[in-house]
Amino acid sequence: MEADSTDPAFVRLYHAEVEKALAAEYTQLQEMQAIQEDLRTSHDLVRDLPNRLSHPIFVPFGPHAFFPGALMRPNCPSKSIIC
């Protein structure tokens, strides 16, 4: 027995399935947009890093502690200093 496309129950079922598919695609779109924004931020950071003279870092102090510091002149191999 074939489903009648004019049957209200069939139309409601079809509409529910389409809504479910749209919701899944919208969720995937939001995830992709978040990933795109993260990649854009990373790209900007990588592009900007060589031009900076110091970089903020967390310096390890023992196995469980870190304190804020800065890596000074990281682009000069013989002159890198952690402050």
C-alpha positions in Angstrom: 0.0 0.0 0.0 1.5 3.3 -1.1 1.3 6.4 1.1 -1.0 9.1 -0.2 0.9 12.4 -0.4 -2.3 14.3 0.4 -3.0 12.4 3.6 -2.6 14.8 6.6 -0.8 12.2 8.7 1.7 11.6 5.9 2.2 15.4 5.5 2.8 15.8 9.3 5.3 12.9 9.3 7.1 14.3 6.2 7.2 17.8 7.8 8.6 16.4 11.1 11.3 14.5 9.2 12.3 17.6 7.2 12.4 19.7 10.4 14.6 17.1 12.0 17.0 17.1 9.0 17.1 20.9 9.0 17.9 21.0 12.7 20.7 18.6 12.2 22.1 20.6 9.3 21.8 23.9 11.3 23.7 22.3 14.2 26.5 21.1 11.9 26.6 24.6 10.3 27.1 26.2 13.7 29.9 23.8 14.6 31.6 24.5 11.2 31.3 28.2 11.8 32.9 27.8 15.3 35.8 25.8 13.8 36.2 28.4 11.1 36.4 31.2 13.7 39.0 29.2 15.7 41.1 28.6 12.6 40.9 32.3 11.7 42.1 33.3 15.1 44.9 30.8 15.0 45.9 32.0 11.5 46.0 35.6 12.7 48.1 34.6 15.7 50.6 32.6 13.6 50.9 35.5 11.1 51.4 38.0 14.0 53.9 36.1 16.1 57.1 36.7 14.1 56.6 40.5 14.3 56.4 40.6 18.1 59.4 41.0 20.3 58.0 39.2 23.3 55.4 36.5 23.9 53.5 35.9 27.1 54.0 32.4 28.4 53.5 30.4 31.6 56.9 29.2 33.0 56.9 25.8 34.8 57.9 26.0 38.4 58.0 22.5 39.7 55.8 19.6 38.6 52.4 21.3 39.4 53.0 25.1 39.3 53.3 27.7 36.7 53.8 31.4 36.8 53.4 34.1 34.1 56.4 35.2 32.2 57.5 36.4 28.9 59.8 35.0 26.2 61.9 38.0 25.0 63.3 38.2 21.5 62.3 34.7 20.4 63.3 35.3 16.8 67.0 35.6 17.7 68.2 32.0 18.3 71.1 33.1 20.5 69.3 35.8 22.4 66.1 34.1 23.6 65.5 35.0 27.3 62.7 33.9 29.7 61.8 36.7 32.1 
